[in-house]
């Protein structure tokens, strides 16, 4: 084991502005003003593409018949009369179909790969599409969500029936019936891999998807509008200088434990990862000293990310 004086290699306070890793997350930047359904050609938001079937792109510019198709405009279009939650654009996709389990998905490459062992805040806005020139939606459903993956779009769209994962990193759990106001779906998760892509849709089979009809029809179909997607590193969100002392890490030879001491703070979160980014431990302190039992860890360098509500510190240390 290291001596106490050698355990603390460095402490780096982070004061960065939170960055949205979902590129063009509010879909404001078009490849071109949409003029056709289904993400065909350039009728799609920059950085995003159809990951299966034919989702749709709606933008205020399309309301001008000279540059786009008014059926793809905002707020009035072929599937809804709905303002954007942010700006003047959103995407639309089928998330439930009663008889054939048809699904539509959108996806993008993240601006930076996720870091295994790091926590991320994820959110998007959603509402049921109604009030357009066509009656597309006949039901509300749950399970629209976000999946992070390292599969490429080519691997995701392989020919044949869709293989449902029955899993997503973030899921809208309640049946969506609101057609007037958007609903925010949000949550946080600890990345277990260096994911490169984000995909949005319903990754659950019909058997595991709750649904409610909203009108008479021979088939229930749920078509939703998605806007303002964000993926934020939880440990860099809203960081600012702290008035209290910085945390300290040292080795307690008596107890044979590493201890994190943050004077003046009784509650803070600690995530512990190895140098490959794999999570090896985590927890929340309810006292000034947080104990790290490294008895079962192999020798090597490790990193402790220590975060309060307003600031995060990173401490590297070595177990010999």
C-alpha positions as MATLAB code, in Angstrom:
seq = 'XXXXXXXXXXXXXXXXXXXXXXXXXXXXXXXXXXXXXXXXXXXXXXXXXXXXXXXXXXXXXXXXXXXXXXXXXXXXXXXXXXXXXXXXXXXXXXXXXXXXXXXXXXXXXXXXXXXXXXXXXXXXXXXXXXXXXXXXXXXXXXXXXXXXXXXXXXXXXXXXXXXXXXXXXXXXXXXXXXXXXXXXXXXXXXXXXXXXXXXXXXXXXXXXXXXXXXXXXXXXXXXXXXXXXXXXXXXXXXXXXXXXXXXXXXXXXXXXXXXXXXXXXXXXXXXXXXXXXXXXXXXXXXXXXXXXXXXXXXXXXXXXXXXXXXXXXXXXXXXX';
ca = [
       0.000    0.000    0.000;
       1.046    3.594   -0.499;
       2.068    5.820    2.351;
      -0.441    8.536    3.208;
       1.790   11.254    1.821;
       1.874    9.589   -1.603;
      -1.750    8.599   -2.015;
      -3.116   11.852   -3.314;
      -1.745   12.245   -6.812;
      -3.834   15.277   -7.754;
      -7.133   17.013   -7.182;
      -8.718   18.849  -10.092;
     -11.834   20.969   -9.573;
     -13.988   21.077  -12.719;
     -15.741   24.338  -13.604;
     -16.971   23.523  -17.093;
     -20.251   24.479  -18.700;
     -22.523   21.497  -19.198;
     -22.430   20.240  -22.779;
     -25.302   18.457  -24.487;
     -23.825   15.317  -26.037;
     -26.931   14.842  -28.223;
     -26.049   16.830  -31.356;
     -28.725   19.199  -32.651;
     -30.878   17.993  -29.752;
     -33.834   20.267  -30.509;
     -33.659   19.391  -34.235;
     -33.492   23.080  -35.178;
     -30.767   22.682  -37.807;
     -32.143   20.928  -40.911;
     -30.115   19.220  -43.591;
     -32.638   20.987  -45.793;
     -36.148   22.287  -45.261;
     -38.298   19.105  -45.164;
     -40.225   18.464  -48.344;
     -41.016   14.766  -47.981;
     -41.977   12.342  -45.229;
     -39.761    9.592  -43.851;
     -36.369   11.331  -43.420;
     -36.009   10.856  -47.176;
     -33.153   12.663  -48.887;
     -32.254   15.804  -46.945;
     -35.639   16.030  -45.194;
     -34.076   15.298  -41.828;
     -32.387   17.163  -38.953;
     -28.635   17.540  -39.142;
     -26.749   14.704  -37.358;
     -29.878   12.516  -37.075;
     -31.096    9.702  -39.314;
     -33.775    7.040  -39.519;
     -32.502    4.034  -37.613;
     -35.420    1.888  -38.708;
     -38.509    2.417  -40.861;
     -39.565    5.983  -41.698;
     -39.785    8.594  -38.910;
     -40.672   12.142  -39.947;
     -39.176   15.615  -39.581;
     -41.220   18.771  -39.048;
     -39.858   22.319  -39.252;
     -41.397   25.782  -39.360;
     -39.615   26.532  -42.643;
     -41.762   23.912  -44.397;
     -44.878   25.998  -43.743;
     -43.689   28.087  -46.698;
     -44.765   26.160  -49.768;
     -41.941   27.780  -51.739;
     -39.240   25.956  -49.764;
     -40.935   22.931  -48.174;
     -44.168   21.008  -47.746;
     -46.783   22.553  -45.388;
     -47.715   19.009  -44.317;
     -44.293   18.998  -42.630;
     -44.561   22.473  -41.125;
     -44.767   23.662  -37.522;
     -47.124   24.205  -35.760;
     -49.610   22.893  -38.350;
     -48.793   19.741  -40.308;
     -50.189   16.439  -41.490;
     -50.160   14.681  -38.112;
     -50.715   17.412  -35.499;
     -51.269   21.016  -34.631;
     -48.441   21.468  -32.152;
     -45.861   24.130  -31.422;
     -42.305   22.999  -30.802;
     -41.147   22.746  -27.209;
     -37.969   24.565  -28.210;
     -37.567   26.571  -31.402;
     -39.634   25.504  -34.408;
     -38.797   21.877  -35.137;
     -39.466   18.340  -33.881;
     -39.494   14.749  -35.079;
     -42.359   12.251  -35.223;
     -42.438    8.464  -35.017;
     -44.735    5.497  -34.579;
     -44.087    3.885  -31.181;
     -46.939    1.358  -31.121;
     -48.905   -0.529  -33.769;
     -51.475   -3.057  -32.657;
     -51.248   -5.874  -35.184;
     -47.809   -5.773  -36.785;
     -45.571   -4.336  -34.012;
     -44.348   -1.704  -36.472;
     -41.869    0.771  -34.960;
     -39.933    3.821  -36.090;
     -36.617    4.983  -34.602;
     -34.323    7.985  -34.886;
     -30.673    7.986  -33.919;
     -27.459    9.999  -33.928;
     -23.797    9.674  -33.103;
     -23.060   11.405  -29.810;
     -20.716   14.385  -29.977;
     -18.523   12.478  -27.506;
     -18.629    8.839  -26.486;
     -19.966    8.222  -23.000;
     -17.446    7.340  -20.304;
     -18.035    4.028  -18.573;
     -18.649    4.554  -14.876;
     -19.839    8.130  -15.302;
     -23.420    9.238  -14.559;
     -25.489   11.066  -17.187;
     -28.705   13.064  -17.043;
     -30.960   12.282  -20.006;
     -34.216   13.914  -21.040;
     -36.539   14.531  -23.948;
     -39.974   16.069  -24.483;
     -42.881   14.121  -25.913;
     -46.562   14.438  -26.737;
     -49.172   12.470  -28.661;
     -49.752   13.751  -32.187;
     -53.368   14.732  -32.906;
     -55.168   17.521  -34.710;
     -53.349   17.270  -38.025;
     -54.781   16.947  -41.492;
     -54.656   13.150  -41.267;
     -55.836   10.841  -38.487;
     -52.585    8.980  -37.818;
     -52.874    8.518  -34.038;
     -55.624    6.285  -32.701;
     -54.084    5.296  -29.345;
     -51.723    6.374  -26.611;
     -48.905    4.129  -25.399;
     -45.985    4.020  -22.995;
     -42.373    2.824  -23.313;
     -41.012    5.486  -25.657;
     -37.425    5.826  -24.531;
     -33.726    6.299  -25.114;
     -31.209    3.549  -25.831;
     -27.456    4.067  -25.929;
     -25.591    1.617  -28.113;
     -22.404    0.871  -30.004;
     -24.326   -0.789  -32.830;
     -24.246    1.272  -36.008;
     -27.351    2.224  -37.959;
     -26.463   -0.467  -40.503;
     -26.425   -3.129  -37.777;
     -29.620   -1.773  -36.237;
     -31.549   -1.931  -39.524;
     -30.580   -5.435  -40.622;
     -33.283   -7.087  -42.748;
     -35.915   -9.156  -41.015;
     -38.272   -8.734  -38.066;
     -37.302   -6.308  -35.345;
     -35.728   -8.067  -32.358;
     -37.128   -6.249  -29.333;
     -34.641   -5.661  -26.540;
     -37.403   -5.091  -23.958;
     -34.947   -2.659  -22.373;
     -33.925    0.992  -22.655;
     -31.767    3.332  -20.579;
     -34.647    5.818  -20.175;
     -38.325    4.929  -20.548;
     -41.588    6.898  -20.508;
     -43.506    4.635  -18.137;
     -47.032    6.104  -18.215;
     -49.389    5.787  -21.167;
     -49.168    9.072  -23.065;
     -52.577   10.611  -23.758;
     -51.869   14.352  -23.569;
     -52.123   15.990  -26.988;
     -51.981   19.618  -25.801;
     -48.947   19.930  -23.543;
     -45.621   18.235  -23.918;
     -44.327   15.991  -21.179;
     -40.689   15.802  -20.134;
     -39.239   12.312  -19.736;
     -36.053   12.473  -17.695;
     -33.728   10.356  -15.602;
     -30.097    9.533  -14.953;
     -28.037    6.400  -15.464;
     -24.516    5.159  -14.930;
     -22.876    4.312  -18.247;
     -21.614    0.732  -18.361;
     -19.851    1.170  -21.702;
     -18.328    3.864  -23.902;
     -21.519    4.191  -25.959;
     -21.224    6.123  -29.210;
     -24.841    6.380  -30.372;
     -28.240    7.469  -29.059;
     -31.462    5.938  -30.422;
     -35.042    7.002  -29.586;
     -38.202    4.903  -29.960;
     -40.078    2.044  -28.286;
     -37.750   -0.908  -27.720;
     -40.428   -3.076  -26.059;
     -42.747   -5.605  -27.666;
     -46.519   -5.054  -27.831;
     -46.932   -7.583  -25.045;
     -44.947   -5.330  -22.703;
     -46.374   -2.009  -23.954;
     -49.473   -0.512  -22.326;
     -51.869    1.262  -24.682;
     -55.221    3.074  -24.603;
     -57.419    3.909  -27.620;
     -58.209    7.585  -28.180;
     -60.742    7.071  -30.943;
     -62.566    4.463  -32.972;
     -60.313    2.625  -35.406;
     -59.682   -0.834  -36.791;
     -56.096   -0.661  -35.423;
     -54.488    1.169  -32.528;
     -51.492    3.235  -33.609;
     -49.543    5.628  -31.353;
     -47.610    8.379  -33.131;
     -45.605   10.773  -30.948;
     -43.655   13.996  -31.377;
     -40.142   14.205  -29.898;
     -38.273   17.420  -29.136;
     -35.374   18.872  -27.142;
     -33.237   15.795  -26.436;
     -30.325   16.231  -24.063;
     -27.561   14.030  -22.624;
     -25.538   15.809  -19.942;
     -22.617   14.513  -17.925;
     -24.014   14.684  -14.390;
     -20.609   15.503  -12.954;
     -20.083   18.525  -15.203;
     -23.612   19.957  -15.079;
     -23.806   23.312  -13.413;
     -20.337   23.170  -11.895;
     -19.145   26.314  -10.149;
     -16.583   27.274   -7.553;
     -17.307   26.127   -4.040;
     -16.788   28.186   -0.900;
     -15.864   25.167    1.214;
     -12.637   23.212    1.318;
     -11.724   20.659   -1.320;
     -12.047   16.943   -0.534;
      -8.942   15.026    0.495;
      -8.103   11.366   -0.014;
      -5.684    9.489    2.215;
      -4.830    5.963    3.336;
      -5.696    4.889    6.869;
      -3.085    2.266    7.704;
      -4.899    1.288   10.899;
      -8.140    0.360    9.197;
      -6.439   -0.501    5.877;
      -8.941    1.687    4.043;
      -8.763    4.665    1.762;
     -10.787    7.559    3.154;
     -12.252   10.613    1.466;
     -12.560   13.570    3.798;
     -14.585   16.617    2.674;
     -14.600   19.057    5.589;
     -17.875   20.896    6.030;
     -19.923   18.543    3.828;
     -21.907   15.625    5.187;
     -23.480   14.500    1.901;
     -21.763   13.941   -1.417;
     -21.629   11.246   -4.095;
     -18.556    9.178   -4.917;
     -18.089    7.126   -8.102;
     -14.952    4.964   -8.282;
     -13.570    3.730  -11.600;
     -10.433    2.012  -12.762;
      -8.277    3.440  -15.538;
     -10.296    1.544  -18.142;
     -13.362    3.503  -17.061;
     -15.062    0.512  -15.404;
     -17.114    1.270  -12.316;
     -15.681   -0.512   -9.275;
     -17.709    1.159   -6.542;
     -20.043    4.040   -5.734;
     -22.042    5.471   -2.896;
     -23.303    8.535   -1.090;
     -21.611    9.820    2.057;
     -23.710   10.555    5.115;
     -20.743   11.760    7.114;
     -17.562   13.704    6.470;
     -15.428   10.628    5.784;
     -16.278    8.198    2.983;
     -14.618    4.778    3.323;
     -13.240    2.895    0.312;
     -12.498   -0.772    0.922;
     -10.008   -1.754   -1.782;
      -9.129   -5.181   -0.348;
     -10.524   -7.067   -3.353;
      -9.199   -4.657   -5.988;
      -6.215   -5.612   -8.143;
      -3.187   -3.295   -7.921;
      -3.299   -0.287  -10.204;
      -4.423    3.294  -10.634;
      -7.994    4.358   -9.801;
     -10.076    7.485   -9.960;
     -12.613    8.850   -7.467;
     -15.125   11.386   -8.801;
     -16.504   13.243   -5.793;
     -19.555   15.433   -6.427;
     -21.763   17.710   -4.377;
     -24.751   19.581   -5.782;
     -22.571   22.430   -6.991;
     -19.062   21.146   -7.623;
     -17.135   18.039   -8.600;
     -13.566   17.007   -7.849;
     -11.523   14.199   -9.387;
      -8.917   12.371   -7.311;
      -6.553    9.738   -8.696;
      -4.868    7.244   -6.422;
      -2.866    4.030   -6.687;
      -3.348    0.727   -4.917;
      -0.180   -1.332   -4.672;
];
